[in-house]
Amino acid sequence: KITLPRDYNAADDLIGRNLAAGRGSKVAFIDDAGSYTYDELAARVNRFANALGALGIMREQRILVCVHDTIDFPTVFLGAIKAGVVPVAVNTLLTASDYEYMLGDSRARIAVVSAPLAETFAPLLDCVPTLERLVIAGAEAPPQAADSLAALMDSASDQFRTAPTTCDEPCFWLYSSGSTGAPKGTVHVHSSLIQTYELYAKPILGIREDDVVFSAAKLFFAYGLGNGLTFPLAAGATGVLMAERPTPEAAFRRLREHRPTIFYGVPTLYASMLASPDCPAKGELAIRVCTSAGEALPEDIGRRWTERFGVEILDGIGSTEMLHIFLSNRPGEVRYGTTGKAVPGYELRLIDDAGFVIEGADEPGELQIAGPTSAAMYWNNRAKSRDTFQGPWTRSGDKYSRSADGYYIYAGRNDDMLKVSGIYVSPIEVESCLIEHEAVLEAAVVGHEDDGQLIKPKAFIVLKPGVRGTPALAESIKQHVKAHLAPYKYPRWMEFVDELPKTATGKIQRFKLRAQGAG
Ligand code: 3SK
């Protein structure tokens, strides 16, 4: 644990340490449009901080940030933090109704959104009373009723006096989803970003000033935010930003072109990269460290990657609530099929169903974490805050067992949540959407392993009387989900059944369907 001064601003630290170290002319970020030195980043951040003042946004107020991975993300995120304004960074893959909820819940006064998302956000100006303006990033000409980020910044000064924030005050939010209820605004304080670097990136990844880092996980995820923003800035390194979807081809292009030394991926991407005809030869790349998180990395993928590229993947787990990775494999000690050992600075414990701490080996229990980067609370949700943040301990909702020599092995979720490509999906949300289809009477959704042992949603459907289950109907139901929810949530498989297994009180027994689906 590092001790920070009480008067502390996370953005000021992440940028100021590089200017003080004489790295002003070093490249901080590279995106698809060009590269930006630390001096240029500092000026952009100051301009945005001033632009917020010109828009009348005050300290401690929130702004929503729905921005693709370009230089605009660090500009807006750090500019807000420097001004003491609280950025709420959200997933760029969601639907208008998801954003409507988050805007209402956070009472963000403005939303800064990437140009391709402007159409989704524009109607929200009329239906969210607290949303005053839309600011469009990366647009030549923003739509009517919206401002251009570039124009606002052009007319702002590049000098700004940092807001007098403290290390314990709210710095930014990320939204976290659960199996029931709305997403929860997870409030992080100023001291947390730098601690994820001190505890994980510096000692475990051994990140250095001469590293070039590339995260396929996007900056709006806690995993991507640390990988792609906090860590390179804290180390004085260079970050490569990629706005497009992380396909194998897109990732290989950056790996060839910019030759990053640290690559952060997720299991689905590693699997598809290994299967890609575009897979480069070992000597073409410069990677020396790879990480994986989001879901458990199948052993086979880890082994094949190491055989192919001669580099280990450090599988780890973090959470939106803990901000980054607290349990991880280490270089030279990787044991594929496990999530490694506790990251020093974090304390882990496993709790059995009766609430007792498990001392012995190989017994599964809920993983709980104590460490300095836990969120302060869920916004506006006292019940869930109290349930998750219990004194120094934060509940993960994940089940793990621990081997006699201290390696942790993933054993599933405490609830029915699935993780698809590293993003939580609530089965209840998908089921609610399925039953809105005219042919569907009842639905249940569970996680199912694909050929690469990665989890995707599978639906069990009871059709309305007289309706016949055909491949065409299955396709129409999938399209219905794709049209109403974020696209990664749609069921990849569909089984028509006569009835769903239920408890005496009518609760769906998803564990029975999981067993059935696996067979
Ligand atoms: O999904 C994870 O394992 C993770 C890792 C780092 C930060 C946040 C998350 C959710």
Residues whose N, C-alpha, C, O or C-beta is under 5 A from the ligand:
A	BS01	3SK	A222 Y223 A293 G294 G316 I317 G318 S319 T320 L323 H324 I325 G422
